[in-house]
Amino acid sequence: ASLAPDSDMKAILNRRWVECVRCVDASADLAAVVMMGGLLEALFAARANCVPDRRVLFKGGERPADIRKWRLNLHIDVAHELGWISEPHKDLLGVLRDYRNFVHPGAELARGVRLKEGDSHTFWALTKSLTQQLLKSVPAAA
């Protein structure tokens, strides 16, 4: 609720969370990682929308004015710049982002790496930890 006071966004976040769990439980590792990337983008956007003075979101360089156009890597950078996530989480999230991009067969082929059964459990633990960091970063008044 602190990240998404809007009921429509809450419903989206809840659906994505449930879908991530279903993919992890079904050992659909690539699908799970892709869904986690989408969930995290939505969580970061929701967190950005909690910022009272949105100018701080744009201090780090050229960024689209519409947060809905930001890609996951930009959300990661801003979240770290603003202290919402730690440096280790930022680094690990970059790995999740890279594997999420395996949704494009050419990316998987170029890397020559394939997710193995159970790998999504590792990424799910990271996703839950990042969610906790984002929740803790929301001011009480937001």
N, C-alpha and C positions, 0 to 999 in steps of 0.2 A: 504494500500500500504506500510506503514512503517513496518508492521509486516511481510509482504510476498511480497518482490519485484519480486519473481518468479511467472510468470503468471499461471503455473499449480497449485501451492499452493494457489494462490488467488482464482482460480476457485473452488478448493476443499472447502476452507473456506466459500466462498459465497454459494455454494450448501448446505453445512451443516447448515449455518445460515437460509437459506430459509426453509429447512426441519424442523428445530426447530420451526420456526414460524408456519408452517403448522400444526405440531403436537399440539402445544399449542392452536391454533385457533380451531382445531377439538376436543379439550378436550381429546386427546389421551395422558393422563398424563404420564404414564409409558414410552411410546415411546418418548415423549418429553424429559423426564429426561435422558433417555438413549442417545438420540441424543445430548443433551447438554453436557453430559460427553465426547462424542466423539469430539464435537466441541472444548471444552476446552482443551482436549489433543492436538488437532491440533494447537490451538492458542498458547499453552505453548511451543510446539515443534518449531513453527515458531519464537516465541520470543527467544528461546534458540539459534536458528540459526542466530540471529542478534548479538550475543555476539562476539566481535572481538577476544578476548583471551578466547578460550573455556575451558581453564584449570580451570577457576573460577566455571564452572558448576560441577566440580568433586571434589571440596575441602571438601565436607561434608561427605565423606565416600565412601564405595564401590558402584559404580554406573556403569551400563553397558556403554561401550564406545560409543555404537550406541544409540543415543537419541531416535530413532524409537522404541527401545525395552523398553523404560521407561513406567511405568504404571502411572496412574493419580496421585496416592499418592506421587510418587517421583517428578513428575512435580510440585505438590503443595508445597512440602518441599523446592525444589530448588527456586521456584518463591518467596517464603517467605524469604528464606535465603538471596537472592539477592535484596530484597526490591521491587520486582515488584508488590507484593500484600500485603495488610495489614494483621495484625493478625486476626481481626474479619472476613475478607474475607477468610482467610485460614481456620478458624474454620467452617464457613458456607459452604465452599466448601467441607469440609470433610463430612458434612451432605448430600450434593448433591451426592457425590461419593457413600455414603452408599445406598442411594435410587436408584442410577443408577445401583447398583449391584443387584437390584431386577429383573433385566433381567434374573437372575438365579432363577427359582422358589423356590429352596431350601433356598435361602437367604431370600426371602419374607416370606416363611413359618416359618423359624427359628425366624424371628423378630416378626411375628404376626401383622405386621402393613401393611396397604394398602394405597396407594395414593388415595386421593379422588379427585373428579372433581374440577378443579381449582387450585390444588396444584402446577401444572406445572407453573402457572403464577408467583408464589413466586420464584420458582427456575429460571424462565426466567429473572426476575428482577435482581437476583443475577448474572446470567450469563452475562447480559448486563453490569452490574457494574464492574465485573471482566475484561471484555473485555476492558472497558475504562481504568482501572488501567494498564493493559498490554500495551495498546497503549501509555499511558502517560510515561511508563517506557522506551520506545525505544528512544535512543539518536537520535538527529536530523540528525546526519551523517550516521546512520544505514540504 
